[in-house]
């Protein structure tokens, strides 16, 4: 029998010290452990007078210097070769970390110590208020915050925190001592073991991981006598069940989850969401739906089951679908607890286990809050009339390029075939076919429900969009025919500007890609048919389409004033193995120092990051995003990077990301081929290189009016 590409992992739960909960799962092949520490309190638990208090506490915990006076948790984890991030949601706050196993236990205890007894220094609070304000200004017109604003329209006006309480200088500024006292009270009442849930995915035996969680839990105090109840306050309106979705957003249905809800029934609802995304509901969808996504406990509405529907959804068809889905939800929610499957199953197509594990861990923490809602005003079942709607407004979608096919137009392309060593990363790929295609300077509009129809046939469709173009990959026994069907019904469309931070858009420019279509397949025999399909699709676009990048968007009336500007100082080298390792080491060694100098010392803005673009050529970028004086910020970035390189790059071994799943192994190799190399960095022998930064240094600029330029 063929090995599954994403096997189910054994899972163990344990009640920990002082009322905390622990969960562990094991994957012996992991080179990083993934730990999520969750407190069952979010921005809907804040005091009414302090919008953004929970968010500020998260920032203070992760950035306050440790007891030895060195760095905060974020920078310290970066120095240890890992990553740490945090999230404040409506009902939860979590800190999640991915680290090499040799250092994970030590870091985990430091995180627990900081969360259990943070040092709330007023100088750090003032600095982080400025950072939160910069974050709010950068994100306030984003799709994510607009969605939360729409959800707030469905929440009871009596619930003061019904919307997203992100926080900014206006809500958190003022009396810093009073703010600190409010933080101390909020922490004491909520950050205790009774609200603590920890989940660890690692390579060790379960007993060893549970013992680590036990020691961490012991650092937290039991719930104080005046602790508020764990149950969630009533949130949703009873007099209004529909509101307009944000511009460009899909129709969204939200079912408040019934309470109490056991862990086993929660698991079955998660399995239903996965089955829906694999095509189970195709026969019941409204005819105008072109894509959809089922999500249990989405961010910003974590106490709901969510279904988003792209395309046209007439009211009558939508109601019929809501009736059918309500029945499916109720059938699972009422089934006996013994019917659930053991272990943890990563979702289909998972590339990184860490983010998938963190999402699952958050859901488990929320389940404990729902269990405590026994006497609260929550629905007892899923009903069509109990669903809340965010109704999509009519919008103009990007139209496919409709220029007639030129059957004589020459189309240059690149071909690769064979496994290229991916079986070394994932043995399950030895008997699994795949096919991948790349198209420069364009996006692809797929046929309606293409992803779900492929899933029903046992084919996983992966896709990605860069600033340089877009790609598709099919994986499964019938991958080639699945790709051929997908390309036959796809339409090329001009690449749209992504609705992401300016700094994220600049970082996309670190990776190079071909200026012509490209194909990679596991078996050379499939190349002729794939090549014909790629050429046919490419000829639907005029030749000029390949030779120019998308036009930057014009200024929007919602853009910030003053303009927000992202600035990236970038070093580019030809991409020899020695140079690729050199930049990987530089990224690892410079992340913490650049973050501190740019964000905390120079106060250049919310974003301060170092990222490597591997390939041939290879690149290293130091990026900030600011609303301040741009030329001064650029000079500061130049000064900081020059100082970092003057110190030199230590010869310590870098730790490039090793693929954790079979899908990640394929995508890693595919992106390596597209970037001009044959072998991903993690499979190359580590080689020494000079500490010189000799190469092409340029400064890239992108502002919120859409203007992009490069300077030396």
N, C-alpha and C positions, 0 to 999 in steps of 0.2 A: 504494500500500500504506500502511495506517495506521502511524503511528509507534508503536514499543513504549513502554509506560509506564515500563519499567525496562530501558533498553538495556544490553547488555554493553559493558564499558569495556576498551579496549586495555591490556595489562599488559606490563611489562618487568621482568626480574630481572637482577641483577648481583652478582657476588662483589666485596665491598668490601675495604678495607684491613684487614690483620691477621686475615683469616678471617671477617669479618662478612658478613652477607647483606642485600641491599637489594631492595625491590620497589616499583614505582611504577605508578600508573594515573592517567589523565587524564579529567577532565570539565570542559570549557571553561566551563560555566555556573556553577561553584561560586563562592560568595562567601566560603567558608571552606575552608581546607586542613585535612586530617585526617591526623595523624601518630601512628603507634604505634611505640614503641621497646620491644622485648621482650628480656629476658634469660632464657635457658633454665635457670632455677633457681627453685624455689618452696619451699613449706614442707616438702615431702618431702625436700629436700636439706639441711635444717638439721642442725646438731649436736644430738645427743640431749639435751644438758644445757640447751638454750635453746629451748624451745617458743615460737614467736612471733617469733623473731629475724628471719626474712625479712620479716615484716609490719612490724616496727619499722624495718628498713632502708629500706623503701619510704616510710614516714612521714618519716624523717629526711631523705631525699633531696628530698622535695617541700616540706618546711616550713622547712628550715634557711635562714637569710637568705643571699642571694647575696653575691658577693665585695665588692660595693659597700656591704654592710651594710644594704640596704633591706629587701626582702621576700623570702619564700620563693617557690618557683615557682608555687604555687597562687594566691597573691594577685597576683603579678606578671602572670600570664596574665590574671587577671580585669581588671586595670587596662588591659591591652592589648585588651580587648574580646573575649576568648576564654574557653575553659574548659579546665581540666586536671584529670585524675583519674588514679588508679593502681589496680592490682589485683594482689594476691598470690594465686596459685592453687597447685594441688598441684605442678605442674612448671614453672611460668612466673611471672615478675614483669614487669609492663609499666607504662609511663607513656604515656598517650594524651592528645592535645591537639587542639583545634579552634580555629583562629585565622584572622583575616583575612589574606590573602596578603601584604600589605605588611610585616607584622611577623613572619610565621611563621619565616622563615629565622633571624632574630636570636634568637628565643625557642628555636628548635630547637637552636642551638649552646649556649645556656645550659643547656638540659636535658641535652644530651650531656655537657657539662663537669661538671655536678652528679652525673650517674650514674657517670661515669668516675673522678672523684676527689672524693667527697663530704667535706664538713667535718663530722665527727661530734662536735659539741659536746655535752658532758655536760648542759648546761642544757636544750638542745633535746631530748635523749634523755629526760630526766626528764619534761619536759612532754608528750612524745608517748606515753610509757608511760601517763600518766594519761588521755590521749585514747583510746588503745587499750583501756584498762580500761573507760572509759565506753562505748565502742563495743561491747565484749563484753557488758557488762551490758544494753545496749539490744537486742542481737540474739541473746542466747544461747538464747532460747526461740522464735526465728523459724523459719519453715519451712525456710529455707536451711540454717541450722546444724543443725537436726534431721535434715535429709536427709544432710548430711555425716557425722553420727554414725551413721546407718544404713549408709552406704557403708563406714564403718570396720569394721563387723562382718563385712564380706566380705573384708577385707584380711588379709594374713598377720600374725599376732601378732609375727613376727620383724621386721617392718618397723615401726620405732618411730614413724614419722610417718604411720601408716596413716590416722589421722583428720585432722580440720582442726586445725592448730596455730595458732589465731588469736592467742593470747597474751593476757595480762592482767597486772595488777599483781603477782599471786602468782608468775607464771612469769618475769617480766622484772625485777621489783624486786630490791632487795638491793644487791649490790656494783656500783655504776655503772661503775667503772673496768674491772672484769673483763668486764662486759657490752660496754663499748666495744671492748675488745681482741677479744672474740669477733666483733663486727660487722666490725672491720677485717679479721680473718682470712677471714670469710665473703665479704666484698666482694672481697678480692684473689683468692680462689680461684674465684669465680663470675662477677663482673661484669667480664668481659674480652671482647675482640672475638670470640673463638672461640665464645661463647655469645650473641652479639648478632645480632638480626634487626630490621630497620627497614622499615616500610611507609608510603608517603606517597601519599595521594590528593589531587590538586590540579588547578588550572586550567592549569598550565604545560606546556611540552614535556617529554617524558620525560628528555632529556639534562640539562636544567637541574635537575630534581628529583633525578636520580641523582648529579649533582655535589654537591648539598647533602648527600645521605646519605654520600657519600664523605668529605667534610670532617668530618662528625660522627663517622664510624667511626674516623678517624685519631686522635681524642682518646682512644680506648680502647687499652689495652695488649694485646699478644698474650697468649695463655694462658700462665700461669707453669708452670714445670717440675713443680710439685706439684699442678697443677690436677686435680681428680677427673675421671673420664671423663664424656663427655656422655651416654652411655647411661643409661637409667633402671634403678634397682634393681628386682628382682622385687617385685611388690606384692600380687597376688591369691592368695587361699587355694586350696589344692587339695583340702581336706577338707570344705569347706562352700561351697555355691553358692546359698544362699537365706537371706534374713533378713527380718524384718518391716519394712515401710515405716512411716514416721512416721504418726501419727494424721492422717487426712484426706488423705494423699498417695496418688497413683495407683500401680498396679503398674508396676514399672520393670524392663526388661531391659537388661543391660549386657554387651556383647561386648568383651573386651580386643582391641585392634587388633593384627594380626600385624606382625611386623618381619622384615626391613626393609620399608618402605613408601615407594615413590617419590612425588614430588610429583604426577605424573600420576595415579597410582592413588588418591592422597589426594583429588585433585580429583573423580574419578569417584565416590568414596564421598560427598563433599559433594553432588554432583548427585543421587545416589540418595536422600539424606535429603530434599532438596527435592522430588523426584518423589513420595516417600512422602507428604509433607505435602500434596501436590496431589491425593491420592486414589488413587495407584497400587495401594495394598495393600488397598483396601476389600473386595474379594472374598475375601480371606484372613483377615480379622480374626475373632476370637472373636465370637459373636453378641451377647454382653452389653456390648461396648465402645461407649461413647457418644462418646468423643473420644480423640485420640492425638496424639503429637508425636514425630517422629524427629529426633535431634540427633547430629551428629558432634562428638566432643570436648567434652562438656558440662563446665561448671565443677565442680570437685571430683572428676571422674573423666575427666580430659582424655585419657587413653589408651584410651578406649572409644568404641564406637558405641552410642547409647542410644535406646531406644524406651519411651515412657511410655504406658500404657493406662488411660484412665479407664473406670470401670464394672466390671462383673462379669467376671472372667476365670477360668473353671473350669480346673483344672490340665491336663486332657487337651487342651482347646482351646488353651491357652497353649503347650503343647509342640508342637502341630501348626503353630501360627503361627511359633514359633521355628525349626522345621525349614525352613519355606518361606523365612523371611527370611535364614536362614543361607545358603541356596542363592543367593539374590539377591546377598548381600554377597560371597560367594566368586566368583561369575561376574564381578563388576566388579573385584574386587581382583586377579584373575588375568588380566584382559584386557591386550593389548599397550599399552605406554605411549603410543603414537601416537594412541590413540582418544580422548584427553581433549580438551575444548573449550578454545580459547585465551581469554585475557582474564578479567576478573572480572565475574561476574553477581550483582548484588544480589538477595537473596531476594524472592520475590513478596510484595507488600504492604508493602515497606520504606518507612517514613516518613522516617527520618534515615539518610543514608549513613554518617555517622561511626561510630555503634555497629556497623552491619553490617560496615564495613571493619575495625574493630578486632577483631571476632570472627574474621574471616577471617585477619587478620594473626597472631593468636594461634595459629590452627590451623597456619599455615605454620611458625611457630617450633617447634611441637611436632613437626611432621613431621621436622624435622632431628634431634630426639632419637630418634625411632623409627628413622630411617635408621641411627643409630649403634648400635642395639641388635642388631646382626647376630649376635653370639654369646651374647646374653642369653636367659634362660628366658622367652620369649614364644611365644604360639601361632603356628603357621605358617599357620593358616587359621581361618575362622569355622565353628564347629560348634554344633549345638543343645545338646550336652552341655557346651560351653564357655561358655555364657551364665550370667551371674549375675542373680539375681532379688531384687528388693525387693517382697515380696508385700503387697498392700494388705489391711488389716484391714477388716472390715465397718464401715461408717459410715453415720450417718443424714444423708442429703442434705437440703438445704432443699426442702421440698415446694412445688410450685406452688400458687398461690392457686386454690382450687377453688370459690369462691363462684359461684353460677349467674349467667349473663349476664343483665343487665337491659337489654332492647332499647329501653327508653324513657329510660334515663339520659342526660341531656345531657352531652356531652363537648366542652369548649372546646379548640381547638387552633390552632396557628399554621402558616402555609404560606409557603413560598418556592419559586419556580421560576426557572430561568435560570442562566446561567453565573457571574454576579456577578464577572466579571473573572478567573476562575481560569486562563483560557487565557494571560493575561499571565505567569503563573508557570510554566505547563506547556503548551506548544503542542500536545502530544499529546492533551490533553483536548478539543480542538475537535470531534472526532468520536467521543467516548466518552461513553455515557450513564452516569448514576448515580442512586441513590436513597438517601435517608437519613431515619431516623426517630429521635426522642428520646422517652423516657418518664421522667417525673420520679418520684423517690422509690421506685424499684423497679429490680430487675434482670430480665433475661430468661433463661429456661432454654430453649435452642434444642433442636430435634429432634436425636437422635443423629447424629453425623457430618455435621451441616449444612454446616460450613465446607468439608469435603473434597468433598462432593457438588456444591457450588456451584463449587469449583475445577475439577472435572472438566468442568463446563459452560462453563468460560472466564470465570467470575465470581469476583472477589476480594471476600471479606467482611471488612470492618473493623469493629471494635467497641471501645467504650470505656465505662468505668464511672467516674463521679465520685461525690462525696458527695451530689450533687444529683440523680442519676439515671443512666440508661444510654442508649447510642445504638448504632445499627447503620447501616452503609453498605455498599451493594453497588455494584461498579464493573465495567462490561463491557457488551458488546453486548446482553445479555439481563438487564440489571441490575434493571429494574422487575419482571419476572416472577420473578426470583430473590428479590427482596425480598418479593413477595406470597407466595411459597411459604414463605419463612422465617417471616413473621409468622403465617401460617395454622397452623403447627405449633409456634409458640413459646408458652411459658407464663410469665406474670408471677410473680415470687417476691419476697419481701421482700429489700431490699438488705442484704447481710451486711457486717459490719465487716471491712475489709481487713486482712490480716496484714502490715502495714507499720509503719514507725516512726511514733510518735505525731506527730512533727513533719511527716511527709509527709501525714498525715491532715488536720492543720490547714491546710497549704498548699492543699489542695483547696478550702478555703472562700474562697480568693481569687477564684475564678471564679464568676460568676453564671450562672444558667440559668433557663429558663422554668418556671413552675409548672403547665404543661399540656403535653400531647403536641405535638410539632412535626414537620414534614415539609419536606424540601428535595429537589427533583428537577431534573435538567437540562432536562426538557421538561414544559411545563405540561399537555400532554395526559395525562400519567400521574397528575396530582394526584387526580382523582376516584377511581380504583381504589385508590391508596395511602391516601387519606383514609378510604375505607370499611374497609380492612383495619386501619388504626390505631384507628378508632372501635370496631370489633368487639373488638379485643384489649383496649382500655381498659375496655370495659364488663364484662370478666371480673373486674374489681376493684371493690370497693365504693367509693363516692364519697369516703369518709373516707381512702382510701389516698393520694389525691393531696395531701391537705392537711396531712400530718404527716411529719416526717423519721423515719428509722429510730431505734428505741430504742437508746440506748447499751448496750453489753454490760455485764454485771455483772463484778465482780472475778473473776479466775481464780486458782486456786491456784499457777499458774506465774508470776504477776506478780512483779516485783521487790519487794523490801522493803529500803529504803524505796521508796515509790511513785516511779515515773518520771513526770515532768511535762513536757509540751511547752507553751511559752508563745510566743504570737505577737502582737506589736504591729502593728496593721494600720491603714493610712490608706485611706479610701475617698473617691473623688471622683466627680462625676456622669458623667464620661467624654467631655468634649469632646475634639476632636483635640488641642488644646493640652495638656490635662491628661494624655491618654494618652502623649504624647511626654515630658511632664514626668516621669511615673513611670517610663517606660522609661529615661530618662537617670539618674534617681535609682537605679534598680536597678543599672545598669552602674557608676556611680561609687561606690556604697556597698558593693558586694559584698566587696571586699577589706578595706576599713576595718572593716566590721562583723565579718567573720570574725576579724580580728586582735584587735579590742577584746573581743568576746564570748568567743572560744575561747581565745586565747592570753594576754590580759591579765587579764580577769575570771574565766577558767577556769569558764565556765558549763556546760560539758559537751561532748560529742562533736559535736553538731549546732549550727551557727551559719550561717544562710543568709538571703539576701534574694531574694525572688521577686516578680514583677509578675503581676497578674491583669488582662489587657487586656480591654477591652469598655466597655460603657456601662450601669452604672457600671464604673470601673476601680479597682483596688486595688493596694496595695503592702504586703507583709508581711515582718517581721523576726522570725525564729523561732529559738528555742533549745530544747534538750531536756536536762533536768537531773535528777539524783537528789538534788540538794542542797536547800537551803532555798528554796522556790518564791517566796515573797514577795520575798526579797532578790534573786533572779534577775530577777523582773519589774521591780523598781526599777532594776536595772542595765540591762536592755534599754531601759527608758524613758529613762534618762540617756544611753545611747549614741546612740539614735535622735535624741533632741533635739539632741545635739551635732553630729551629722551634718547635720541640717537647718539648724542655726545657721550652718554654714559656707556653705550655699547649694549650688545645683545649677549647675554650669558649663554654658555654652551649647553645649558640644561636641555633635556629632551622635551620637545613640545608634545602635546597630547591632542592631535587632531581627532575629530569626532569619528568614531567607528560606527558603521551602520548597525542598528539594533534590530532591524527587521529585514526580511527578504526584499520588501518593496524599497526600503531605504538603500539597500545595496545596489539595486537596479538604478535608482535615481542618481545615486552618487557616481556610478560609472558613466551614466548617460550625460550628466552635467560635465564630467571630466572630459569626455570625448568632444562635447560641444565647445569647451573652452580651450581646445587645442592640445590636450595631453592624452596619454593612453592609460595611465595608471593613477588612481586616486592617491592622495598624499599618505593616507593611513596604511597603504600597502607598499610604500616606497621605504627602503632602508634610510634611517636617519643619517644625514651627512652634515659635516661641519662646513661652515661658510664664514666668510669675513664679516666683520661687524659694520662694514661700510654701508651707507645708505646711498651709494652712488647709483644713480638711475634717473628716471624722468619724474621730477616732482611737479605737480600742477595743483592749482586750487580750483575746485568746482563750486559753482554757486547756483542756487535755485531759490527763487522767492515765491511768495504766495500769489503774485500776479502772473505766474507761469513763465517768468524769464529765466533762462538758463544760459550760463556762459562759463568759460574757462580762462583762468589767468595763470601766469607763471609765479 
